[in-house]
Amino acid sequence: MFFPSDPFSEIVAHFLGYFQIAAEDMKVRLEMALAEHEAEAAPEAPEMQQVAVDMLQVYALGNYVPGVFYAPPEFLIRGEVMFGPTNIGLANTPDFTASELDSPLSQWPAGPGDLVIPLIGVEPGSVIAVISQTIHLSDDDVFIMGTLDEPLTFRSGADTGLLGLQAASNEVLGPIGNGPGISRYDDVPLVMDAVGATAKAHQSNPGTQFEQVESLTGTYVNGKAEEEVPDLADALPKHLQDEIEDAPASHTIEVTGEQEAHIQIESDNSQGSVTYNSGGNFLVNEATVLNGGLVGTHFVVGGNFHQLDAIIQTNAFSDIDYVNDDLPLSAKADGGTNAVNVATFVQETLDAAGDNAEANPGVMPQNWQVTCVSGDVIFLEWMKQLTFMSDADMGVLTASGSDAIVTSGENIGFNGVNFANIGLLFDLILVGGNAFDANVIVQNNILYDNDTVTMLGAGEDGDYSASGELNTSGNLLWNQAVIHNVGATEVKSGISDHYKDAMDGLAGGNKSMPASFYSAEDFEGIAIPRVLYISGSLYDLRYVEQTNILGDSDFVALQKKAFLDGQPVTEWNIDTGSNALVNVAAIKDFDTFGDSIEVGGNHYSDSILIQANILEAQGDGEDDNALVSEVVAFLDHTETLADNPDYSALGDTTHDAAPVDLMQSVLA
């Protein structure tokens, strides 16, 4: 066999081998492709057999035979003991009878001389809420239809008018309107003093109808006691009320069939309409506060107790409109501005102690759950709502032969807040220091709505033929407030002996229940009363202030050329009023579930109501800008000077804790 040895022959033979391998590979691929193409189809799978299965199976259970057997050992000791059986029981176990086994464990009596360990309760936390809501809106529009024959200048005077009305309102508010406000929780007495100073100022004011009543309860509307509360929905302007679908007119043809329809045939000679609304603004402040942060069946104050409920409401408005004598439109008969103040005081008293005694007669305290707070407890909700709106519009109207609708008002401003403070319930609350409980609502509405409606342009003055209506008033100023107290109405001077024993012991660090509590009739029906002791003072204040300010002094001019001969007859509807300023506030304050409070120091109780309507004078007097105030003030004042018991054993009620800064909590 010949083997080439030169390198060229080896290279040629090498590549010839590669060519032969590639050719064989192509043949194999072709045969495989033919085999796959001509392959027989796979046999079909046989049908699945369906076999019914009986799901109901019956199992027979036999008796259980345990596999563990136990036989007690045989005691081999015999004989008699020298003494009777020994009774070994648990320490401090109550000596109860079989009839008492159904009673709860907390109601089992303790035997004389037993060691009773007091239970420690959860300490309540203070709540401080500072809420401020403010709306500022400027919507001063200018609308001109057609062209002006001469320059037009208008000054509404709303700025000066609003400042004057606001100053008059502040005079009614007195110190509460110009007071320092509040920056710390211990400023609560200053706020209460400012409200009292406001009432005192009206008491000596000859322009105020002042009345001192024995009990300020019920509903008062504009200074008069009423049985029913007026409905705001009925007093609102028509465009803000719920629309009621009108019945078909008498000249309507009704077509019945598959599709019902109404065809109304009217004869209308007008050739267009112009509807212009520059008022219709709606300003609302709404606030609801529920306070149940600290409620006790029995309430005892070692120091002074000051209560205050106050509602102060003012409506100040100016609605003096100028309408050109030649204006060919009839004014609506809806009346002028309506100012309403509604205030309701509700007092509710419960008797939880009597209910407990009736439910569990004969059950007396055997232990107590005591909670001690070193320092002050604060529940303070301070809310202010302000809505300020400027809507001084200027509109020049003319007829166009078609229907035109222009709205430059109908703005809405709404502030709403709903706050609920739900805390702890105690059977007894002991306050070593003073207690301040106040609910104050201040509401203000200020409206300046002096509108000008005139004729503008070239043309002779005279009677112009036109149809339509004009409304420049129909405003509503509404204040409505409710203070609902749930608590005791009877305040007793001096403190009972068992309460004094408890305060003396807790002030000295002794948390054991005094022996006098075992027979205290106040806690019949309660085996373990829950007691809270506050070494400092209790500050409990809810303050809601709501203010609406609206400047809606509009200027509307109708061009005279729209009423000349040959012009189309136009239906005119112009409304520059129909504004609504509404303040609604409600406070429900839970203080006690009992019918009496015991106070060691002085007791001051004030219920104050001030309602005022302030309007700008109308007429030809010397001072056309004079304001007329109608102020009615009610006062229910009680001052009780208690005996001066010896409280030296109460100890120092001051504390070393850092004061709570309201602004610090807001800015944190």
URNORHU-V587797 format. One line per field, one symbol per residue. ss: DSSP state (H for helix, E for strand, C for the rest). phi: phi as a letter, one per 30 degrees, with the letter a starting at -180 (. if undefined). psi: psi as a letter, one per 40 degrees, with the letter a starting at -180 (. if undefined). A space follows every 10 residues. Layout:
# URNORHU-V587797
ss = ???
phi = ???
psi = ???
This chain:
# URNORHU-V587797
ss = CCCCCCHHHH HHHHHHHHHH HHHHHHHHHH HHHHHHHCCC CCCCCCCCCC CCCCCCCCCC CCCCCCCCCC CCCCCCCCCC CCCCCCCCCC CCCCCCCHHH CCCCHHHCCC CCCCCCCCEE CCCCCCEEEE EEEEEEEECC CEEECCCCCC CCCCCCCHHH HHHHHHHHHH HHHHHHCCCC CCCEHHHHHH HHHHHHHHHH HHHCCCCEEE EECCCCCEEE ECCEEECCCC CHHHHCCHHH CCCCCCCCCC CEEEECCCCC EEEECCCCCC CCEEEEECCC CEEEEEEEEE EEEEEEEEEE ECCCEEEEEE EEEEEEEECC CEECCCCCCE ECCCCCCEEE EEEEEEEECC CHHHHHHHHC CCCCCCEEEE EEECCCEEEE EEEEEEEEEE CCCEEEECCC CCEEEEECCC CEEEEEEEEE EEEEEEEEEE ECCCEEEEEE EEEEEEEECC CEEEEECCCC CCCCCCEEEE ECCCCEEEEE EEEEEECCCE EEECCCHHHH HHHHHHHCCC CCCCHHHHHC HHHCCCCEEE EEEECCCEEE EEEEEEEEEE ECCCEEEEEH HHHCCCCCCC EEEEECCCCE EEEEEEEEEE CECCCEEEEC CEEEEEEEEE EEEEEECCCC CCCCCCEEEE EEEEEEEEEE ECCCCCCHHH CCCCCCCCCC EHHHHHHC
phi = .ccdcddddd dddddddddd dddddddddd dddddddcdd dddddddddc cdcdddccbc ccddcdcccb bddddcdbkc ddbdddccbd diddcccddc dddeedcddc ddiddccdcc cdddcdbbbc bbbbbbbcbd cbbbcibcda dbbbbdiddd dddddddddd dddidddcdd ibbbdddedd dddddddddd dddcdddcdc bccdbcbjcb bhibdbdcdd cdddddeedc dddcdddedd ccccccldbd abcccbcbdd bkbbcbbcci dbcbbbbbbc cbdbbbdcbb cdccbbcabb bbbbbbabbc ccbeddddbc ddcdjcdccb cbbbcbbbbc bddddddddb didbdcabcc bccckccbbb bcbbbbbcbc bdcbbccbdb ibdbbbbcch dbbbcbbbbb ccbccbdbbc cdccbbbbbb bbbbbbbcbd cbbbcbjdkd dldcdabkbb bcbidbcbcb bbbcccldcc ccdjcddddd ddddddddjc cdddddddbd ddcdjbdbdc bcccdccccb bbbbbbbcbb cbccbbbcdd ddcddjdddb ccbbbcchdb cbbbbbbccc cbcccabcbd ccbbbbbbbb bbbbbddbkc ddcdcdcccc cbbbbccbbc cddcddcddd idcdbcdddd cddddddd
psi = hhhheidddd dddddddddd dddddddddd dddddddeii iiiiiiihhh hhhhehihhh hiihhiehhh hiihhehiai ieiiihhhii ifhigiidee deiideehii iheihhhiih ihhiiihhhh hhhhhhhhfh ihhhhaihdi ihhhhdeddd dddddddddd dddbdddeie aheideeddd dddddddddd dddehdehhh hhidhgiahh hfehhidihi hdddeiidee ihhhhiiiid fhhhhiadhi ihhhhihhei fiihhhhebf ihhhhhhhhh hfdhhidhhh hdbihhihhh hhhihhihgh ihhhdehfih iifeiahhhh hhhhhhhhhi gddddddddg iehiheiihh hhhhaihhhh hhhhhhhhhh fgihhhiiie eahhhhhebf ihhhhhihhh hhbihidhhh hdbihhhihh hhhhhhhhfh ihhiiiaiii iahhhiiaih hebfihhhhh ihhhhhaieh hhhihidddd dddddddeeh eihideddeh ddfhehdgih hhhhdbihhh hhhhhhhhhh hfhihhhhhd eeeiieiihi hhhhhebfih hhhhihhhhh dieaeihhhd bihhhhhhhh hhhhihihaf idgeeihhhh hhhihhhhhh hiigihfded aheiieiiih hddddde.
